[in-house]
Each structure stands twice: as structure tokens, then as C-alpha cells.
Amino acid sequence: MSWEKLQTDPVYRLYHETPATGRHEAFESVVEVQKRMCNFVDELVRSSTEGSFALVSHADPLRTVLSYVLKQPLDEFRRFRISNASLSVVEKEPAKWILRLFNYKESLDLSSDV
């Protein structure tokens, strides 16, 4: 389906406007994306006793992880923008996730605490 046709497709519009419940057969659902991404992140954390991980992806999958971390409803995951080549940092504490840095694009000194 072309991008032009997709924009007028009512099923796609529902998928885009209510991502937590919308479904389009041409795409993985946002719920499925979040589940896949968060399972992957949880497995990384579970399988390592220390260390940092860099996740590189398109904005929507990363936004679903951040929505999970922030306990934000999935229908709201497009309320924040993730710029190309930006850095966001989350940290797992025993009982919660902490968003340490969001959408940073300036030069970084990664030798200090973020």
C-alpha cells in the first residue's frame, strides 16, 4: 500500500490515533512492539550483573520503552519526540526505572555521571 493510500485508510488512522488498541495488518501493533522491546531490555538487565547497554532503533520502538519506564499509557507514547542521533539514558534501580537523560544531542563527556 502506498503512503498516500495509507494516510486515508481508516484502519491505519485508528492504529495511529489509538496505538494501544489500534491494529493494522501491515504493521506489528504498538503493543507487540513494546512487549518485544521491553522483553529484550528486561533480558539484558536480568542477564548482566553490571554494565551499560546502548539500544539503537527507530523512534517509535524507543518511545515504547520510555513509555514503559515512565509508566505512561501507550496511547500517549507519541507525545514526546526522539530526535535522530540523540541520546536518552535510563537506569534500572531495584524497584523502579529512572530516566536520567532524554533526547540529548550536544557533545557528550561520557566519562562523568550522566
C-alpha positions as YAML, in Angstrom:
chain: A
units: angstrom
residues:
- id: 1
  name: MET
  ca: [0.00, 0.00, 0.00]
- id: 2
  name: SER
  ca: [1.39, 3.43, -0.91]
- id: 3
  name: TRP
  ca: [1.96, 6.12, 1.70]
- id: 4
  name: GLU
  ca: [-0.77, 8.25, 0.11]
- id: 5
  name: LYS
  ca: [-3.33, 5.43, 0.34]
- id: 6
  name: LEU
  ca: [-2.22, 4.59, 3.85]
- id: 7
  name: GLN
  ca: [-2.95, 8.15, 5.02]
- id: 8
  name: THR
  ca: [-6.59, 7.80, 4.00]
- id: 9
  name: ASP
  ca: [-7.03, 4.24, 5.26]
- id: 10
  name: PRO
  ca: [-9.44, 4.35, 8.26]
- id: 11
  name: VAL
  ca: [-7.83, 1.28, 9.85]
- id: 12
  name: TYR
  ca: [-4.41, 2.95, 9.69]
- id: 13
  name: ARG
  ca: [-5.84, 6.15, 11.17]
- id: 14
  name: LEU
  ca: [-7.27, 4.16, 14.08]
- id: 15
  name: TYR
  ca: [-3.90, 2.43, 14.51]
- id: 16
  name: HIS
  ca: [-2.14, 5.79, 14.54]
- id: 17
  name: GLU
  ca: [-4.65, 7.64, 16.75]
- id: 18
  name: THR
  ca: [-5.15, 4.88, 19.35]
- id: 19
  name: PRO
  ca: [-1.94, 2.85, 19.25]
- id: 20
  name: ALA
  ca: [-2.72, 0.78, 22.34]
- id: 21
  name: THR
  ca: [-5.81, -0.71, 20.72]
- id: 22
  name: GLY
  ca: [-5.48, 0.12, 17.02]
- id: 23
  name: ARG
  ca: [-4.28, -2.63, 14.70]
- id: 24
  name: HIS
  ca: [-3.28, -2.67, 11.05]
- id: 25
  name: GLU
  ca: [-2.44, -5.93, 9.30]
- id: 26
  name: ALA
  ca: [0.53, -4.32, 7.54]
- id: 27
  name: PHE
  ca: [2.28, -3.49, 10.82]
- id: 28
  name: GLU
  ca: [3.30, -5.01, 14.10]
- id: 29
  name: SER
  ca: [0.98, -3.50, 16.73]
- id: 30
  name: VAL
  ca: [2.40, -0.92, 19.12]
- id: 31
  name: VAL
  ca: [1.57, -3.28, 21.99]
- id: 32
  name: GLU
  ca: [3.61, -6.02, 20.27]
- id: 33
  name: VAL
  ca: [6.49, -3.60, 19.67]
- id: 34
  name: GLN
  ca: [6.51, -2.56, 23.31]
- id: 35
  name: LYS
  ca: [6.36, -6.15, 24.51]
- id: 36
  name: ARG
  ca: [9.22, -7.20, 22.22]
- id: 37
  name: MET
  ca: [11.39, -4.21, 23.14]
- id: 38
  name: CYS
  ca: [10.74, -4.39, 26.89]
- id: 39
  name: ASN
  ca: [11.29, -8.16, 26.99]
- id: 40
  name: PHE
  ca: [14.62, -7.58, 25.28]
- id: 41
  name: VAL
  ca: [15.61, -4.81, 27.73]
- id: 42
  name: ASP
  ca: [14.48, -6.86, 30.74]
- id: 43
  name: GLU
  ca: [16.51, -9.83, 29.50]
- id: 44
  name: LEU
  ca: [19.60, -7.63, 29.08]
- id: 45
  name: VAL
  ca: [19.24, -6.35, 32.64]
- id: 46
  name: ARG
  ca: [18.50, -9.81, 34.04]
- id: 47
  name: SER
  ca: [21.43, -11.47, 32.29]
- id: 48
  name: SER
  ca: [24.05, -8.96, 33.37]
- id: 49
  name: THR
  ca: [25.32, -8.15, 36.85]
- id: 50
  name: GLU
  ca: [26.88, -4.89, 35.70]
- id: 51
  name: GLY
  ca: [27.40, -2.81, 32.62]
- id: 52
  name: SER
  ca: [25.70, -0.42, 30.30]
- id: 53
  name: PHE
  ca: [23.82, -1.13, 27.09]
- id: 54
  name: ALA
  ca: [23.18, 1.00, 24.03]
- id: 55
  name: LEU
  ca: [19.93, 0.42, 22.18]
- id: 56
  name: VAL
  ca: [19.78, 1.82, 18.67]
- id: 57
  name: SER
  ca: [16.43, 1.84, 16.94]
- id: 58
  name: HIS
  ca: [13.77, 3.89, 15.24]
- id: 59
  name: ALA
  ca: [11.94, 6.42, 17.38]
- id: 60
  name: ASP
  ca: [8.66, 4.52, 17.88]
- id: 61
  name: PRO
  ca: [10.21, 1.38, 19.43]
- id: 62
  name: LEU
  ca: [12.38, 3.54, 21.69]
- id: 63
  name: ARG
  ca: [9.34, 5.62, 22.70]
- id: 64
  name: THR
  ca: [7.50, 2.44, 23.70]
- id: 65
  name: VAL
  ca: [10.38, 1.55, 26.03]
- id: 66
  name: LEU
  ca: [10.39, 5.04, 27.51]
- id: 67
  name: SER
  ca: [6.62, 4.86, 27.97]
- id: 68
  name: TYR
  ca: [7.12, 1.62, 29.89]
- id: 69
  name: VAL
  ca: [9.89, 3.16, 32.01]
- id: 70
  name: LEU
  ca: [7.76, 6.25, 32.75]
- id: 71
  name: LYS
  ca: [4.58, 4.19, 33.27]
- id: 72
  name: GLN
  ca: [2.91, 6.30, 30.63]
- id: 73
  name: PRO
  ca: [-0.22, 4.99, 28.86]
- id: 74
  name: LEU
  ca: [0.74, 3.54, 25.50]
- id: 75
  name: ASP
  ca: [-1.79, 5.72, 23.68]
- id: 76
  name: GLU
  ca: [0.36, 8.68, 24.76]
- id: 77
  name: PHE
  ca: [3.72, 7.36, 23.55]
- id: 78
  name: ARG
  ca: [3.91, 9.81, 20.62]
- id: 79
  name: ARG
  ca: [3.62, 12.82, 22.94]
- id: 80
  name: PHE
  ca: [7.38, 13.17, 23.09]
- id: 81
  name: ARG
  ca: [9.86, 13.34, 20.25]
- id: 82
  name: ILE
  ca: [13.11, 11.47, 19.92]
- id: 83
  name: SER
  ca: [15.47, 13.25, 17.58]
- id: 84
  name: ASN
  ca: [17.75, 11.43, 15.15]
- id: 85
  name: ALA
  ca: [21.11, 10.55, 16.71]
- id: 86
  name: SER
  ca: [20.01, 11.69, 20.16]
- id: 87
  name: LEU
  ca: [20.80, 10.04, 23.46]
- id: 88
  name: SER
  ca: [18.38, 9.06, 26.20]
- id: 89
  name: VAL
  ca: [19.59, 7.31, 29.35]
- id: 90
  name: VAL
  ca: [17.53, 5.10, 31.66]
- id: 91
  name: GLU
  ca: [18.78, 3.37, 34.76]
- id: 92
  name: LYS
  ca: [17.30, 0.33, 36.45]
- id: 93
  name: GLU
  ca: [17.11, 0.57, 40.21]
- id: 94
  name: PRO
  ca: [15.89, -2.38, 42.28]
- id: 95
  name: ALA
  ca: [12.27, -1.22, 42.45]
- id: 96
  name: LYS
  ca: [11.97, 1.23, 39.54]
- id: 97
  name: TRP
  ca: [13.38, 2.70, 36.36]
- id: 98
  name: ILE
  ca: [14.85, 6.22, 36.32]
- id: 99
  name: LEU
  ca: [15.02, 8.43, 33.22]
- id: 100
  name: ARG
  ca: [18.40, 10.16, 33.63]
- id: 101
  name: LEU
  ca: [18.69, 11.94, 30.29]
- id: 102
  name: PHE
  ca: [16.25, 12.50, 27.44]
- id: 103
  name: ASN
  ca: [16.79, 13.35, 23.77]
- id: 104
  name: TYR
  ca: [20.24, 14.85, 24.27]
- id: 105
  name: LYS
  ca: [22.06, 15.96, 21.10]
- id: 106
  name: GLU
  ca: [25.00, 18.08, 22.23]
- id: 107
  name: SER
  ca: [28.54, 16.76, 22.58]
- id: 108
  name: LEU
  ca: [28.92, 14.35, 25.47]
- id: 109
  name: ASP
  ca: [31.61, 13.69, 28.02]
- id: 110
  name: LEU
  ca: [30.73, 10.08, 28.78]
- id: 111
  name: SER
  ca: [33.45, 9.81, 31.41]
- id: 112
  name: SER
  ca: [31.27, 11.54, 34.01]
- id: 113
  name: ASP
  ca: [27.94, 10.56, 35.52]
- id: 114
  name: VAL
  ca: [25.00, 11.46, 33.33]
...
